[in-house]
Every structure is written in C-alpha cells, then in structure tokens.
Amino acid sequence: MKRVCSICSQILQLIPRQSFPAAVEKPQAERPARGFSSWSQWASMLFCQLAQAKSLREISEGLQAHADKLKPLGLSAAPARSTLAYANRHRPRQLFETVLQQLLAQCRKRRGVAKAGAKLGLPGKLLSLDATVVDLCAAVFDWAEFRATKGAVKLHVVLDHDGYLRGYAVITTGRVHESQVARQIRWPRGSRLVFDRGYTDYAWLQQLAEEDIHFVTRLKHKARYVVLERRPYCREEGIRSDEIIVLAQQARSETAPFLRPVRYWDQEKRRELVFLTNHLELPATTVAAIYKERWQIELLCKALKQNLRIKTFVGTTANAVQTQIWSALMALLAAKFLPLQAPLFWSFSRLLALLRQQLFADLDLGRWLASPFERLPQQAARIRLPALLGPAEKQRCGPV
C-alpha cells in the first residue's frame, strides 16, 4: 500500500519549499526568528485557520497533540504560545503576502482554470473589485481607526473570474476609502472591471477609460448627465433603455468619456437596476450579465468571514492582525483550489468542516476529495473489533 503523509502536510506542499526562502529574504523575516523559523510560523497559522483554533493555546496544544506528525509539516516541535505570539507581533507581515502570491501562482500552474470572460463572450480578463470591513474593539485595537467608538480593518479584494481565484488583496484601516486603494492598483490593459457604486469616482472612471480598461458598475441615483443618443433595445430581454451619455460635470471637457447607462428590469426581485459602462459595443444583456458575475466576490467575502478565523484574533497588534488575515486568505485560496482537482462537487463550508476532522489523517488527498466517505474493507473491520472489546463486551455484541 502506498504510504502517504497527513492531509495537512499535503496542503502545505502546495507551496514548494525551494521557493519559500526567496519570500523570506526580501523582508528579512528571519531577523526576529529567535529559533522559530518563518516556515514554522506559516504552518502554525495555516493550522490555526484550517482547524478553527480560537487562541494561541489552541494552536500550540492542537499541534502538540499530533507531535508524531509534525515532521512532514516542517515543524520540529509544536511552538510555545509566547514564541508564536512574538513571531506574529514582530515578523514582517509582507512575508505572508509574498507567500500568498506564490501559492496563487502555484495553483494556476497546477490547474488550468475556466475562462469566465469566454463564457460571457468577452475577449479580455474579467475582474471584480470589492472591500469588506472586519470589526474590531476600539479599546483593544486602538490603532485600527474607524469611528469614535468602533475600530475596524478593511480588506480590499480583487477576484479573478478565471477559476474564481483571488487575484489581489490589500489590508488597510477602516477609514481608508475603497476608491483610494482602487486608484493605486495597476490593471491589465484591455481587462474588464466590475464594481459597485461605492467605488464611483468620476475622475477615476475617466482614467480607466483613457487606459483602455472597460468597467461595469451601477449608476448613482443623483447622477446628472446629458443624453447624446438613444439606442434600440429589446424590451423582452428585460432592457428598458440603452443610451449614450456624458456626465454633466464633464460635458464641457473635450476628453470627457462617452458612457452608457443600461436600464434593466430584474423580474425575480421586481426592481429596476441601472448599470453604467464605458463599453459602447457590448449587447445590453451582456452588460447585465457582467454585473451579475460580481456576486461571486460577495460570496468570496462571505465565505471568508463565515468559515475562517478573521473575527477573533490571537494577537492585538497591527502586524499580528494582518498576519492572521493573510493566513486566512491562504487557507481560502487552498480550499477554493482543492475542489478543482476532484470530480466530486464540494461546497466551501462542507470542505472546511470535513478538513477540520481529517486534518492529520494519513489519507491520499486526491483520493479523499474524490471519495471522502470511503469505508475500510469489511475484513479489516472484523479483525479490529475483538481486539478492542473485552470479554463482557464481546458477549453482548454476539459473534463477529
């Protein structure tokens, strides 16, 4: 029989050990090591997310309970609570950001992903942009400024719809507006970008148009504009109007971009939605379908908050909090990638729940993903039962 290591060890193998030193060298992450390597910290924090550990004690004792299986993980021993706390507080969080990019590259290399753009008839890459707020106690996390009596950090995420793998992430304090982060990102030329009304900044939209980046968003209710052309549309497909406009505040500018509001009637929820795009050639129904794809990033943020450990933290410093969020994003990426390799359909919450129970089981990960409830051979079960029971229990159970 082929001998395999634990499921946890096989998940860690998604990151090649030979590329890890390059991630460590750039931020000089080994300087505050104190005998606890960067790999050991990364493995411990990934265990925190996959096992849903709520404290440093749970991480330390959870790993200590499986001391005989730590060597394949690259751990010589389970870390002490104080050692892990010191590493989370002092080791640069940029290390985890770099490792996350390496993991993303490895996942894309191992598995070809479906093209969402091709499904919608788009020639370029489709990207979604969104931000989610993680609430914190202002008295404990005094560095996380958000409101007078409330602290928070904000996670800005870009979702690549080719395989629905997270493509980019930035962590800021709660007061940083979404549009400030969006301006700093360099988007691939010719890509399609979809985002909600929270990102509406007309100067930024004009910049996107000048950089040959097409976008789809929602038009604000109070937006003022000048109609230049009314285009034909098919009312039977839910389209109520299709126009070419320029914004009123940009009407006198010679470089003002032509925009296109598309009014769409959502029959299911009985409401009218007005989409805004700078792509003048797409069918109106495709514009609506692109914005509907944005729901995938909402599901991503929802899955992150509901299934991974980013609501309670094992450290209170900015570095410790961001380190834990980066480890959550790595666990999210790994859990999103694993079902792509299995013929069995896995929901995200179901996969993580079963992973928690089988994390240190010596099972082939690919076989387990394809058949998680495969039973032991009946003969093996019959041999083990009498050995576990005493004479009185054997008599009650009857013949085996």
Secondary structure, 3 states (H helix, E strand, C coil): CCCCCCHHHHHHCCCCCCCHHHHHHCCCCCCCCCCCCHHHHHHHHHHHHHCCCCCHHHHHHHHHCCHHHCHHHCCCCCCCHHHHHHHHHHCCCHHHHHHHHHHHHHHHHHCCCCCHHHHCCCCCCEEEEEEEEEEECCCCCCCCEEECCEEEEEEEEEEECCCCEEEEEEEEECCCCHHHHHHHCCCCCCCEEECCHHHCCHHHHHHHHHCCCEEEEECCCCCCEEEEEECCCCHHHCEEEEEEEEEHHHCCCCCCCCEEEEEEEECCCCEEEEEEECCCCCCHHHHHHHHHHCHHHHHHHHHHHHHCCCCCCCCCCHHHHHHHHHHHHHHHHHHHHHHHHCCCCCCHHHHHHHHHHHCCCCCCHHHHHHCCCCCCCHHHHHHHHHHHCCHHHHHHHCCC
